[in-house]
Amino acid sequence: MTRVEKFALHIPSLEEIVGVLQNGLKENYADVQVCVVDCPDLTQKPFSFPVKGICGKPRIADVGGVPYLMPRVQKDKVYDLNSVAKEIQLPGAFVLGAGAVSSRIVGGNAELIPIVHTQHDSKPAINGSYMARISDTDGGCLLEKYSTKHQDCEFGLLANLYASEGRPGKVIEVKANRRTGEQNFISCIRKALEKHYGDKPVGMGGTFVIQKGKAKIHVMPSEFSTGPLNTDEDVNSWLKFFEMKAPLICQPVLVSRDPGFDLRLEHTHCFSHHGDGGHYHTDTTPETVEYLGYFTPAEYLFRIDRPKETHMVGRD
């Protein structure tokens, strides 16, 4: 039986979060505008999600963890998004986030960009996910629509997920242009929340677009490391890093502070319609970068299959 732990997050009003983020982002970006808006229709481009919004019973799930990938991979750690939706008490949830593919399905390692309207009653799941892997031919990034190759909703090792009913509703819109500080977009948001709310954890998820500029993105190799990955240096030597161009559609999951569940505090994967995708680190063009994001605070945090033996390596 998979261990599932549940925690009620602090839920500030959207208006209160607007003020916190406006102040926090000003320290890192030249132009900042944060407000409450109606969620745009996410079935439209550039998102092309299977649902219209990110509202309705919002919650976050941290499944598995980096200790199942390193120092040595545990390939038996396999999960299913339809099952996760039931475990977080929201069957039929719309799920966004960042994770790893199931290597037993895909035949190797790859970044998973989950976009799934999970199955409910007699309605089958709608899987709009992408996967980013290293091309066997040229060593570059190969971004593929998951459903062109596979029909399941499996993933492996780890995932950070934002789930909701996928409904329209009020969300926090964040515009931030021209980075002046050192933090990436999501770190800046998370640290602003942590600074303001302290030991009251606030979780958020949603989607943002890097509209202009380029970004530092990694893609895990198709082959798992043959030797142990014991340090961040080991991990960075194993990963493949790229500079990728906008527009990039990103899926962030963040928690301002860990209330004792061995969380990955922030994790963002991205995809595009021009072949780029993977794990977002930061933009590489601070003078020209433009971000546009839509976020909702989560009501609950679910910790699923927390590793018994843990470490802090490889959580960037």
N, C-alpha and C positions, 0 to 999 in steps of 0.2 A: 504494500500500500504506500503510495507516494505521500510524503509528509507535506501538509498544507498549513501554513500559518497565516493568520489574518490580523491586520492592524488598521484601526481607524485613523486616517490622516487628519491633520488640521485643515479646515476648508475655509479660507478667507473669502470674502466677497470678491467678485470680479473687479469691482471698482477699487477696492483696496489694493489688489495685486497690481492694477494699472499704475498706481502711484509708486509702489515699491520698484517695479521694473523700470519705470521712467527714470527714476533717480539712479538706479543701479547701472543701467545701460549707458547713461550719460557719461559715466566714468571711462567707458571703453569705445564709444562711437561718437562721431562728430554730429550726426543727425539721428535723432531718436523720436519716434512717435508711437505711443502706446494708447490704445483705447478699447472700449467694448463695442463689438459689432455683431451683426448677424453672421453666422458661419456661411461662407460662400458655398455654392453648390459644388461639392467635391467630385461629383461625377463628371464635371467639365475639365478641360485641359487647363493647366498641365498635370493635374492630379489623376484624373480618370479613375477614381476609386469606385467600388461597387455600391457605395452608399452616399447620401447627400451630405452628411455631417459627422461631427465627432462628439455629439452630445447625448446625454441620457445614461444615467448610472455609471459615470466614469470611474475607472479603477485601473490600477497598475499591477502587473505581475512580474516578479523577478524569478525566473525559472532556471534551475541548475546553477551553473556558475563557471567562471574561468578556471577554478581548480579541477574541473572535469576535462579541460583542454590541456592544462599544463600544471606541473612539469611534464607529465605524460598523459596522452589522450586516453579517455575512457569511452570507447566507441559504443558501449552498451547503454550509454545515457541517451535515450531517445524519447521524444515526447510528441504529442499531437495537439494541434491548436483547437480542435473540436473538444477534446478532453479538457484542455486548459480552460476553455470557456465555461464548462460545467463546474470545474474546480473553483473558479472565481465567482461562482453563483450568478452567471450571466450567460446561459446557453443562448446561442444565436448572436453572440457579441460580434461587433466589428472590431478587428484587431490590427493595430499598426505597431511597428517597432523595429528591433534590431536583434539578430540572432545568427545561428549557424545552421547550415543544412544538415539533414540526416545523411551521413556518409553511406549508410547501407542502402539508401534509396538512390542517391545521386552518383555513388561510386567513387567519391572523393570528397575533399573538403572544399567549402565555399562559404561566402558571406550570404546570409539570407536577409532579404528586405521584405518582411511579411506584410501583406495587405489582404486580409481574409475576412469575409463575412461568413462566420462559422455556421455549421448546419444547425437547424432547429426544427423539431418535429419532423415533418416529411420534406422540408426544404433542404436540398443539398447545399454544401458549402460552395461559396463563390471565391475562388482563389485567384487574386490579382497580383500575387507576390512576384518579386524578381529575385534572381540569384546572380551574384558577381563572383566569377572565378578566374583563375589564371589560364590564359589560352595555351593549349599544347603546341600551337604552331609558332607564335611569335613572342610568347611570354608577357603579352599585354593583358588588359582587362577584357573579359568576355562577359557582357551583361545579357542575361536571357530572361524571358518571361517564364516563370516556373511551370505554368500550365501547358506550355508547348512541349514539355518533356515528361511531366509527371502529373498524376491525378490525385495525389494524397495531400494531406496537410501536416505531414511530419516535420519535425526539426530535431536537431541534436545538440547536446552538450550544454547550451546556454541560450537564453533569450531575455530581453527586457521588452515588455509589452505594455501598450496602452490600449485599453478596451472600453468600448461604450456601446450604446444601442445603435450608434450610427445615424442619429437623428439631427435635423437642423436645430439651431438654437443660438443663444448668445455665447460668444467666445472672446478671448483676448487677442486682439490683433497687434502684432509687434512689427514695426518698421525700424530698421537700424542700418545706416549707411556709413561708410568710411570709418574703418576701425582705427582707433587711436591708441588702444591699450594692447595688452599681451594675451588676454583671455579670448577663447573662442566664444561664439554666440551663445551656446547652451551653458557653458561654464559661467559666463557672465550672468545669465538669468538665474541659474541655480545658486550662485554665491550671493546674489542680491536677496533672494528669498531666505537663504540661511542667515545672512546678516540681520535681516529684519525679524524673522520669526524664531531664531535661536533654536531651542530644544523642542519646538513644536514642528515636526516634520510636515512639509508641504510637498506634494507630488504633482507633477504635470506631464501632459503628453499632448501630441497633436502632430502638426506638420509645418514645415517651413520650406521656402524656396530661396536658394541662392540665385538671385535674378541676374546679377552681373558679377564678373570676376572669375577667379579660379580658386580651387581648394585642394588641400592636402588630404588624400584618401588612401587608405590601405585596403588590400585584398589578401586574404590568407592563401598560401599555396595549396594546390590540390592535394599534395602529399603531406601528411602529418610529419612533424619533426621526428627524425630517427633517434636523436639524443634528447635528454631532458632539457626543458626550457626553465631555467632556475632564476633568471634575472630579467629585468626589463631590457637589458642590452641583448640578451639571448633572443628575446621575443622580437625586438626590432630588427635584428639580423635575419630572422626567419620570415617576417612579413615582407610583402612587396608594396612599396609606396609609389604613388602616382600623383601628378598634378592634373586635376580634372577641371573641365570648363563648365561654366553656367550655360543654361539653367540646370540646377540640380534640385530634385525634390527630396526633402529629408524628413526623417521620421524619428523625432527625439522622444526619449523617456528619461525623466529626471526626478530625483527626490532630494530635497534640500539638505537633509541630514539623515543618517542611518540610525533608526531607533533600536538597533541591536539585532539586525537580521542578516548581517554580512552582505549588504547590498552593493551592487554596482550603481553608484550614485547618478551617473549619466551615461547614456549610450545612444548613438545616433548613426543610422545607416541611411544611404541615399541611393536614388536611381535617377535615370534621365531618359529622354527619348532620342538620344544620340549615341548611346552605347557606353556611357560612363556610369559608374556606381561602385558602392562599397561602404567602408567605415569612415565617417567624417571625423577629421581631427581639427582643422581650422582653415580659414581662407589664407591664400598666399598673395593676395592682391589687396592689401588693406586700404589703399588710396581709392580704389574703385568699387569695392565690394558693396552689394546691396542685398539685404535680407528682408523677407516678408514672411511672417509666421502667424499661425493660428493655434492657440493653446487653451486647454481647459484644466482646472485643478481636479485631481482625483479624490474620490471619497474614501477609498480603501486601498491598502497595499496588501497583496498576497505574495507570500514567499513560498515557493514550491520546490521541494526536493533540495533544500539547502545542504551544501557539502559539509560533511562532518569534519573533514580536514581542509583547512583553508589557508590562504595567503593573499598578499596584495599585489602580486606580480601581474602585469599584463592587463591592467584595468583602465588604461588611458583611452 
